């Protein structure tokens, strides 16, 4: 069974051995918010039309991540642009996805030795944490077919700048192949990836200023 897309991105956003985060807090939040929206989109619960998120199926999934996200979308009286939902969901997406992984036994809390530093997370199984990167990098390097969900995940990897960890050995041909796969995504998913990339870029720029 394929892991939820946001769970895979969470692992990709951390060193699989130490659990150290590879993105700043805001960029990680936007990336995971994009992954949550992608999960809802792939499940047929929402779509993106003219840059706006529209609910297709208001039935709430029995999931501590997707259920609350869709509930808030259903409660919104009018459709909102993708960027609004990335900002909104990005505030809590990191902790929300972490709780899902804790609940499934894939993460554990690493207590800080210093009271002024927050607790962090580390993977229970290092091999499982490293698997999403291997699953993406292998087929792309060989120019093999890639599962639709993994194309979206790869798009979010590039959108967040995590490609320097995941596709660092990719040849120019492999990079071109991956870019073509992302461009050929259905329009709602392609727009979601592009909006996530813009939001993360703004967050990185703000972090440097």
C-alpha angles and dihedrals in degrees: 000000000000116000118240110276094239091052090055091048090049090058092044089052091060136056103261093222105039100024089229112158116247096198134053116255098262095044091049090049094051092046093051091044088055089051092051091051089048091053090053091046094049089048090055094244096117140012136196118238124175089347093306130112114238125186114234100174117025095191106119117236116233091245129114090223106037098034097062092040093054092042090059091048092050090049092053108100094214137027117267133205119263092250091060092055092045089055093045098045092037091070093068105013095100096054092037093056091042090055090051090052091046089051092052091049095245097115135041130197116253107207116224117240089215123064093218094057122076123241116261135206133243130188118258091213116035092196092053090049091051095046099084091058093048091045091055101038098048101059092039092053090050093042088237125154113282125211113251093242091051091051088057090047090050089050090054090047089057092041091057096041093247090125088090086069100034104036100026092125095044116126121230088257091053091049091051090048091052093048090052092051091052093047089052093054115117110276097254092054093042091052090048092053092048093048090049090051091052093048093048091047090054091048093051091048091049090049091055095048 
